[in-house]
Amino acid sequence: MTTQSRPSGWTNWVALPVLLALWMALAFALDSALLPSPLTVLQTLMEQAASGQLWHHLGVTLYRVAVSFALAMLLGIALGFWMGRSATVNAVLDPVLVLMLNLPALVTIILLYVWMGLVEPAAILAVVINKVPNVAVTIREGARSFDYKLEQMAEVYRFSGRQRLWDLWLPQLFPYVMAATRGGLALIWKIVLVVELLGRSDGVGFQLHMAFQVFDVSAILAYSLAFIAVVQLIELAVLQPLERRAHRWRHPEARHA
């Protein structure tokens, strides 16, 4: 079996320049009000940053993403582990899990705003409810795939609950936690923007709503690109290194590279 060789470094710098060139060409061909040029969007971004509006709204959105993400991961990991380790619990909760997976995020957001009002807890809870089922499904599969030989070893050596958690279960769950983390972050920030658009008075989603009201495409693109840049930075600086660590055992030679 042949292993796939790693592509050259220059391949990472092909798609974005091509996309930027296409954007410039379309902006030149179309009405600038419909599609501003990259320079116009950059100017809007700098103006918003200089006024402090960009940092305020970006910070508020990141706060909501962080809180929702932490709560959803904690609850989803606990629920998924419980369902993966107990066939009875899984049989009881699986129909509810399937129901929540198919419940549209928009419905959850609207219902919580109606029931609780346009308040911060409703916004956070709406995001958490939409994300917990996805995390639980991924973690459940990880808990089901535990090596039974390691479980037997833990019985023989009489591992304590703490030893089982840190030395047996968490290392085996780590790749699944990373998969849920990457997918969760991508999903949560999109839901947060909808939550802000529908019922908050600050945040990137609120600014997108305000820009839409006056058809300010430049502001829409500026705030969108700013938040995408932050999420991409988190991806490159945090998630990808953790993911490589999670899969290091698959490539032992990488440990000595």
MARROMAR-743779 format. One record per residue (C-alpha): x, y, z; residue number from 1. Coordinates in nm, 3 decimals. Each point is the difference from the previous one (the first is absolute). Layout:
// residues N
{xx->X; yy->Y; zz->Z; n->NUM}
...
// end
This chain:
// residues 257
{xx->0.000; yy->0.000; zz->0.000; n->1}
{xx->0.139; yy->0.337; zz->-0.097; n->2}
{xx->-0.037; yy->0.298; zz->0.229; n->3}
{xx->-0.121; yy->0.331; zz->-0.132; n->4}
{xx->0.283; yy->0.251; zz->-0.020; n->5}
{xx->-0.038; yy->0.339; zz->0.161; n->6}
{xx->-0.073; yy->0.274; zz->-0.259; n->7}
{xx->0.242; yy->0.285; zz->-0.051; n->8}
{xx->-0.037; yy->0.313; zz->0.212; n->9}
{xx->-0.093; yy->0.218; zz->-0.297; n->10}
{xx->-0.330; yy->-0.189; zz->-0.043; n->11}
{xx->-0.138; yy->0.178; zz->0.308; n->12}
{xx->0.036; yy->0.335; zz->-0.177; n->13}
{xx->-0.189; yy->-0.071; zz->-0.322; n->14}
{xx->-0.372; yy->0.014; zz->0.077; n->15}
{xx->-0.014; yy->0.329; zz->0.193; n->16}
{xx->0.189; yy->0.213; zz->-0.256; n->17}
{xx->-0.217; yy->-0.146; zz->-0.278; n->18}
{xx->-0.313; yy->0.079; zz->0.203; n->19}
{xx->0.124; yy->0.354; zz->0.063; n->20}
{xx->0.071; yy->0.053; zz->-0.369; n->21}
{xx->-0.346; yy->-0.129; zz->-0.089; n->22}
{xx->-0.154; yy->0.236; zz->0.256; n->23}
{xx->0.186; yy->0.297; zz->-0.150; n->24}
{xx->-0.110; yy->-0.095; zz->-0.350; n->25}
{xx->-0.364; yy->-0.035; zz->0.100; n->26}
{xx->0.010; yy->0.328; zz->0.194; n->27}
{xx->0.134; yy->0.173; zz->-0.310; n->28}
{xx->-0.269; yy->-0.153; zz->-0.223; n->29}
{xx->-0.296; yy->0.053; zz->0.235; n->30}
{xx->-0.149; yy->0.301; zz->0.175; n->31}
{xx->0.225; yy->0.098; zz->0.291; n->32}
{xx->-0.308; yy->0.027; zz->0.224; n->33}
{xx->-0.074; yy->-0.367; zz->-0.055; n->34}
{xx->0.356; yy->-0.127; zz->0.035; n->35}
{xx->0.259; yy->0.247; zz->0.134; n->36}
{xx->0.363; yy->-0.056; zz->-0.087; n->37}
{xx->0.239; yy->-0.154; zz->0.256; n->38}
{xx->0.158; yy->0.344; zz->0.053; n->39}
{xx->-0.339; yy->0.154; zz->0.082; n->40}
{xx->-0.076; yy->-0.276; zz->0.247; n->41}
{xx->0.345; yy->0.040; zz->0.156; n->42}
{xx->-0.059; yy->0.372; zz->0.038; n->43}
{xx->-0.335; yy->-0.065; zz->0.173; n->44}
{xx->0.169; yy->-0.252; zz->0.227; n->45}
{xx->0.268; yy->0.249; zz->0.099; n->46}
{xx->-0.259; yy->0.271; zz->0.066; n->47}
{xx->-0.200; yy->-0.232; zz->0.226; n->48}
{xx->0.316; yy->-0.105; zz->0.180; n->49}
{xx->0.113; yy->0.362; zz->0.048; n->50}
{xx->-0.338; yy->0.096; zz->0.147; n->51}
{xx->0.011; yy->-0.292; zz->0.243; n->52}
{xx->-0.327; yy->-0.146; zz->-0.128; n->53}
{xx->0.166; yy->-0.302; zz->-0.156; n->54}
{xx->0.184; yy->-0.101; zz->0.317; n->55}
{xx->-0.305; yy->0.047; zz->0.219; n->56}
{xx->-0.236; yy->-0.208; zz->-0.211; n->57}
{xx->0.265; yy->-0.259; zz->-0.080; n->58}
{xx->0.079; yy->-0.038; zz->0.370; n->59}
{xx->-0.366; yy->-0.043; zz->0.093; n->60}
{xx->-0.048; yy->-0.270; zz->-0.263; n->61}
{xx->0.317; yy->-0.183; zz->0.102; n->62}
{xx->-0.117; yy->0.006; zz->0.362; n->63}
{xx->-0.331; yy->-0.162; zz->-0.098; n->64}
{xx->0.181; yy->-0.255; zz->-0.215; n->65}
{xx->0.241; yy->-0.087; zz->0.283; n->66}
{xx->-0.270; yy->-0.040; zz->0.267; n->67}
{xx->-0.235; yy->-0.197; zz->-0.227; n->68}
{xx->0.284; yy->-0.217; zz->-0.125; n->69}
{xx->0.125; yy->-0.086; zz->0.350; n->70}
{xx->-0.347; yy->-0.087; zz->0.129; n->71}
{xx->-0.092; yy->-0.202; zz->-0.309; n->72}
{xx->0.325; yy->-0.199; zz->0.010; n->73}
{xx->-0.028; yy->-0.079; zz->0.371; n->74}
{xx->-0.364; yy->-0.109; zz->-0.021; n->75}
{xx->0.046; yy->-0.181; zz->-0.332; n->76}
{xx->0.306; yy->-0.193; zz->0.119; n->77}
{xx->-0.174; yy->-0.106; zz->0.321; n->78}
{xx->-0.318; yy->-0.105; zz->-0.184; n->79}
{xx->0.183; yy->-0.179; zz->-0.281; n->80}
{xx->0.227; yy->-0.188; zz->0.241; n->81}
{xx->-0.298; yy->-0.107; zz->0.210; n->82}
{xx->-0.190; yy->-0.124; zz->-0.305; n->83}
{xx->0.304; yy->-0.175; zz->-0.142; n->84}
{xx->0.072; yy->-0.187; zz->0.323; n->85}
{xx->-0.357; yy->-0.103; zz->0.082; n->86}
{xx->-0.223; yy->-0.181; zz->-0.249; n->87}
{xx->-0.304; yy->0.072; zz->0.215; n->88}
{xx->0.066; yy->0.374; zz->0.016; n->89}
{xx->0.066; yy->0.005; zz->-0.373; n->90}
{xx->-0.328; yy->-0.179; zz->-0.076; n->91}
{xx->-0.194; yy->0.247; zz->0.215; n->92}
{xx->0.165; yy->0.320; zz->-0.122; n->93}
{xx->0.070; yy->-0.083; zz->-0.365; n->94}
{xx->-0.349; yy->0.103; zz->-0.125; n->95}
{xx->0.038; yy->0.336; zz->0.176; n->96}
{xx->0.346; yy->0.042; zz->-0.147; n->97}
{xx->-0.128; yy->-0.069; zz->-0.352; n->98}
{xx->-0.282; yy->0.249; zz->0.056; n->99}
{xx->0.241; yy->0.271; zz->0.115; n->100}
{xx->0.233; yy->-0.067; zz->-0.292; n->101}
{xx->-0.283; yy->0.065; zz->-0.244; n->102}
{xx->-0.141; yy->0.305; zz->0.179; n->103}
{xx->0.088; yy->0.311; zz->-0.203; n->104}
{xx->0.218; yy->0.250; zz->0.183; n->105}
{xx->-0.231; yy->0.282; zz->-0.105; n->106}
{xx->-0.295; yy->-0.163; zz->0.176; n->107}
{xx->0.196; yy->-0.039; zz->0.323; n->108}
{xx->0.117; yy->0.362; zz->-0.009; n->109}
{xx->-0.349; yy->0.139; zz->-0.064; n->110}
{xx->-0.163; yy->-0.214; zz->0.270; n->111}
{xx->0.254; yy->0.094; zz->0.266; n->112}
{xx->-0.032; yy->0.369; zz->-0.084; n->113}
{xx->-0.379; yy->-0.032; zz->0.029; n->114}
{xx->0.015; yy->-0.194; zz->0.326; n->115}
{xx->0.287; yy->0.185; zz->0.172; n->116}
{xx->0.005; yy->0.335; zz->-0.175; n->117}
{xx->0.279; yy->0.169; zz->-0.193; n->118}
{xx->0.257; yy->-0.062; zz->0.272; n->119}
{xx->0.356; yy->-0.130; zz->0.003; n->120}
{xx->-0.079; yy->-0.336; zz->0.170; n->121}
{xx->-0.253; yy->-0.079; zz->-0.274; n->122}
{xx->0.262; yy->0.072; zz->-0.267; n->123}
{xx->0.263; yy->-0.221; zz->0.166; n->124}
{xx->-0.245; yy->-0.281; zz->0.075; n->125}
{xx->-0.124; yy->-0.006; zz->-0.359; n->126}
{xx->0.352; yy->-0.057; zz->-0.128; n->127}
{xx->0.076; yy->-0.265; zz->0.262; n->128}
{xx->-0.318; yy->-0.197; zz->-0.070; n->129}
{xx->0.080; yy->-0.008; zz->-0.371; n->130}
{xx->0.357; yy->-0.120; zz->0.051; n->131}
{xx->-0.023; yy->-0.255; zz->0.284; n->132}
{xx->-0.159; yy->-0.277; zz->-0.215; n->133}
{xx->0.280; yy->0.021; zz->-0.261; n->134}
{xx->0.268; yy->-0.030; zz->0.266; n->135}
{xx->-0.184; yy->-0.284; zz->0.174; n->136}
{xx->-0.025; yy->-0.206; zz->-0.321; n->137}
{xx->0.373; yy->0.029; zz->-0.067; n->138}
{xx->0.103; yy->-0.078; zz->0.357; n->139}
{xx->-0.243; yy->-0.293; zz->0.018; n->140}
{xx->0.178; yy->-0.165; zz->-0.291; n->141}
{xx->0.331; yy->0.054; zz->0.173; n->142}
{xx->-0.124; yy->-0.154; zz->0.325; n->143}
{xx->-0.130; yy->-0.299; zz->-0.193; n->144}
{xx->0.337; yy->-0.061; zz->-0.162; n->145}
{xx->0.198; yy->-0.042; zz->0.324; n->146}
{xx->0.246; yy->-0.288; zz->-0.008; n->147}
{xx->-0.148; yy->-0.277; zz->0.214; n->148}
{xx->0.348; yy->-0.139; zz->0.069; n->149}
{xx->0.095; yy->0.322; zz->0.170; n->150}
{xx->-0.318; yy->-0.023; zz->0.203; n->151}
{xx->0.101; yy->-0.350; zz->0.111; n->152}
{xx->0.345; yy->0.127; zz->0.092; n->153}
{xx->-0.157; yy->0.274; zz->0.212; n->154}
{xx->-0.206; yy->-0.263; zz->0.181; n->155}
{xx->0.303; yy->-0.219; zz->0.064; n->156}
{xx->0.210; yy->0.285; zz->0.136; n->157}
{xx->-0.296; yy->0.149; zz->0.188; n->158}
{xx->0.015; yy->0.346; zz->-0.151; n->159}
{xx->-0.172; yy->0.269; zz->0.201; n->160}
{xx->-0.268; yy->0.215; zz->-0.158; n->161}
{xx->0.252; yy->0.281; zz->-0.046; n->162}
{xx->0.250; yy->-0.234; zz->-0.167; n->163}
{xx->-0.264; yy->-0.131; zz->-0.236; n->164}
{xx->-0.099; yy->0.353; zz->-0.095; n->165}
{xx->0.347; yy->0.148; zz->-0.058; n->166}
{xx->0.201; yy->-0.303; zz->-0.112; n->167}
{xx->-0.259; yy->-0.213; zz->-0.179; n->168}
{xx->-0.305; yy->0.187; zz->-0.123; n->169}
{xx->0.123; yy->0.352; zz->-0.083; n->170}
{xx->0.291; yy->-0.112; zz->-0.225; n->171}
{xx->-0.240; yy->-0.215; zz->-0.202; n->172}
{xx->-0.262; yy->0.274; zz->-0.016; n->173}
{xx->0.242; yy->0.277; zz->-0.094; n->174}
{xx->-0.028; yy->-0.039; zz->-0.382; n->175}
{xx->-0.378; yy->0.003; zz->0.028; n->176}
{xx->0.007; yy->0.305; zz->0.224; n->177}
{xx->0.215; yy->0.177; zz->-0.259; n->178}
{xx->-0.242; yy->-0.094; zz->-0.279; n->179}
{xx->-0.290; yy->0.138; zz->0.206; n->180}
{xx->0.203; yy->0.311; zz->0.081; n->181}
{xx->0.080; yy->0.089; zz->-0.360; n->182}
{xx->-0.351; yy->-0.067; zz->-0.122; n->183}
{xx->-0.147; yy->0.172; zz->0.304; n->184}
{xx->0.191; yy->0.322; zz->-0.043; n->185}
{xx->-0.097; yy->0.025; zz->-0.367; n->186}
{xx->-0.367; yy->-0.055; zz->0.086; n->187}
{xx->-0.023; yy->0.208; zz->0.316; n->188}
{xx->0.128; yy->0.328; zz->-0.142; n->189}
{xx->-0.253; yy->-0.023; zz->-0.283; n->190}
{xx->-0.284; yy->-0.056; zz->0.245; n->191}
{xx->0.124; yy->0.284; zz->0.220; n->192}
{xx->-0.024; yy->0.238; zz->-0.296; n->193}
{xx->-0.363; yy->-0.102; zz->-0.058; n->194}
{xx->-0.075; yy->0.041; zz->0.372; n->195}
{xx->0.148; yy->0.350; zz->-0.009; n->196}
{xx->-0.181; yy->0.091; zz->-0.319; n->197}
{xx->-0.339; yy->-0.099; zz->0.142; n->198}
{xx->0.013; yy->0.129; zz->0.353; n->199}
{xx->0.314; yy->0.175; zz->0.122; n->200}
{xx->0.106; yy->0.364; zz->-0.012; n->201}
{xx->0.372; yy->-0.062; zz->-0.052; n->202}
{xx->0.236; yy->-0.248; zz->-0.158; n->203}
{xx->0.103; yy->-0.078; zz->-0.356; n->204}
{xx->-0.342; yy->-0.146; zz->-0.082; n->205}
{xx->-0.169; yy->0.323; zz->0.114; n->206}
{xx->0.238; yy->0.206; zz->-0.216; n->207}
{xx->-0.075; yy->-0.221; zz->-0.300; n->208}
{xx->-0.371; yy->0.059; zz->0.060; n->209}
{xx->0.051; yy->0.377; zz->0.017; n->210}
{xx->0.210; yy->-0.005; zz->-0.318; n->211}
{xx->-0.267; yy->-0.204; zz->-0.175; n->212}
{xx->-0.264; yy->0.258; zz->0.090; n->213}
{xx->0.186; yy->0.264; zz->-0.202; n->214}
{xx->0.140; yy->-0.242; zz->-0.261; n->215}
{xx->0.358; yy->0.074; zz->0.107; n->216}
{xx->0.176; yy->-0.293; zz->-0.169; n->217}
{xx->0.341; yy->0.138; zz->0.087; n->218}
{xx->-0.076; yy->-0.010; zz->0.375; n->219}
{xx->-0.151; yy->-0.348; zz->-0.032; n->220}
{xx->0.317; yy->-0.131; zz->-0.165; n->221}
{xx->0.228; yy->0.189; zz->0.238; n->222}
{xx->-0.155; yy->-0.145; zz->0.317; n->223}
{xx->-0.030; yy->-0.346; zz->-0.154; n->224}
{xx->0.364; yy->-0.008; zz->-0.106; n->225}
{xx->0.116; yy->0.132; zz->0.337; n->226}
{xx->-0.175; yy->-0.278; zz->0.187; n->227}
{xx->0.109; yy->-0.264; zz->-0.252; n->228}
{xx->0.360; yy->0.116; zz->0.052; n->229}
{xx->-0.031; yy->-0.045; zz->0.378; n->230}
{xx->-0.152; yy->-0.347; zz->-0.035; n->231}
{xx->0.270; yy->-0.096; zz->-0.250; n->232}
{xx->0.267; yy->0.119; zz->0.243; n->233}
{xx->-0.148; yy->-0.223; zz->0.271; n->234}
{xx->-0.002; yy->-0.288; zz->-0.249; n->235}
{xx->0.366; yy->0.042; zz->-0.094; n->236}
{xx->0.140; yy->0.088; zz->0.342; n->237}
{xx->-0.201; yy->-0.231; zz->0.223; n->238}
{xx->-0.214; yy->-0.264; zz->-0.169; n->239}
{xx->0.238; yy->-0.130; zz->-0.267; n->240}
{xx->0.291; yy->-0.054; zz->0.244; n->241}
{xx->-0.236; yy->-0.181; zz->0.238; n->242}
{xx->-0.135; yy->-0.211; zz->-0.284; n->243}
{xx->0.351; yy->-0.101; zz->-0.107; n->244}
{xx->0.068; yy->-0.103; zz->0.358; n->245}
{xx->-0.324; yy->-0.199; zz->0.010; n->246}
{xx->0.103; yy->-0.202; zz->-0.306; n->247}
{xx->0.371; yy->-0.026; zz->0.080; n->248}
{xx->-0.037; yy->-0.362; zz->0.104; n->249}
{xx->-0.099; yy->-0.088; zz->-0.359; n->250}
{xx->0.340; yy->0.122; zz->-0.127; n->251}
{xx->0.268; yy->-0.098; zz->0.254; n->252}
{xx->0.276; yy->0.141; zz->-0.220; n->253}
{xx->-0.145; yy->0.351; zz->0.046; n->254}
{xx->0.096; yy->-0.008; zz->0.368; n->255}
{xx->0.367; yy->0.007; zz->-0.090; n->256}
{xx->-0.029; yy->0.245; zz->-0.288; n->257}
// end
